[in-house]
Amino acid sequence: MRLQPLSMPLAPDLAERVEACLGAACALPRCDLTVAGLLASCSAGEAQLVGIFDGDRFVAAGVTQVRQHRGGRLSCWVLSLGGRAAGPWGAVIAAVERGAAQLGCTTVEFVGRRGWARVLPDYTAAPCELGHHFTKRIGA
């Protein structure tokens, strides 16, 4: 599994596939994000759109955001992740973790459904308004 940063604007054929993946993720219960809002954040440089590839085959898309906390600590937030043929999501998240560590992030975080705890047992989870807040310490 390989993550590739995607630049905006997207080519029309890729845009259609990316929007379908993100749309499926945004349609999940309790999601308060929209495809248009996510892509606007990416266009404004506030978030990073990533394509997820299995070899050369596009299988999923995600949006991440690096946030700086008080004291300078960096955290990578997975804002959205969707696709139908991505295979094991644990491998996708592991690729996100590697990329986040290269950027100097010390945690990877996301909000999702409780079932993610089975897929990612090394994440801590706490209930929150939109589901469960998952966190994993990475790097040093």
Helices and strands as residue ranges (DSSP letters): E 2-6, H 12-26, H 35-43, E 48-54, E 57-68, G 70-72, E 74-82, H 89-102, E 107-112, H 116-119, E 124-128, E 131-137
